[in-house]
Amino acid sequence: MAFKITDACVNCGACEGDCPVGAIVEQGDKRVIEADKCISCGSCAASCPTEAITEE
């Protein structure tokens, strides 16, 4: 099950560097997780300071 980034995201980028498969990209003024690349490891959720990343 892939993770998703909610509206609580402040676009700090902490999650992007922790994703081992590069599934997180910046689109406009926010970060998104490309579901087809996500391996559901949870690294992004663990590094998010605003708890904006949840399981889909």
N, C-alpha and C positions, 0 to 999 in steps of 0.2 A: 504494500500500500504506500503510495507516494505521499510526501508531505506537501503542505501548501503554506504560503505566506499570507497572513491576514492584513487587514487595514491598520493594525497596531504597529506595523513596520515603520521605523523611522529612517530607513535606507542607510544605515550605518555601514553595512558591508561586512560585518563580523562573520556572518554565515557563509558568505561566498568563499572566503579563504579556507574554511573548514570542510567544504564539500570535496570528498575524495574523487568524485567523478565529473566535477565541473558542471553540475546540473543547475546551478544558480547563476542567473544572468541579470543584468540591469536593463530594464525596459522603461524608458522615460524617466520618471522620478521615483521608481520603486524597483525592488528586486522581485523576481519570480523564479519558481522552480519548474524546470522542464520535466514534466512527469515521466516522459519516456526514458529519460536518463537517470532519474532518481532510483537509488538502490535501497531506500528506506532504512538507512543506517542510523539516522537520528542525530548525526553530528551537527547539523545546522540548528536544530531545535535546542540542543544543549548549549550552543554558543550564543544564542539570541538573547540580548540583554532586556528586551521588552516582552519576551515570551510570545512573539508574534507568529511562530511557526508551529503548525499543528498537523496531525495526521489527517489525510483526506478521508 
